[in-house]
């Protein structure tokens, strides 16, 4: 089957706009084929406003998202392959969807580093005999 991500992105974009909100797309800017303004990339990611007032010629197809926009007054053509779309959500309330791994998505076991996050230090085991909780990522 084809990946569901492009269909969900299109549907969620329409839903967000129908509710008079601003659609934001979170992108993994470190993946091959991503064409975004590198000056605005932070820790390998960029958030793009894809509302009709912010972009021109928006196209969301099965291959990715493309549009024209201005960044710091400089016009640019933007292209984001579908596999680089990490989430789409409404700016105003955060409602939307974060995407996990699916067919066609980058392999999480790929040795190519995309971004690094500091590892959480594990707390010492509880000696009181009570159960303890730890953060699972």
Secondary structure, DSSP 8 states (H G I E B T S, - for coil): ---SHHHHHHHHHHHHHHTT--EEEEEETTSTT-B--GGG-BTTEEEEE-STTT-EEEEE-SSEEEEEEEETTEEEEEEEEGGGEEEEEETTT--EEE----TTS--TT-SS--------------SSSS-------
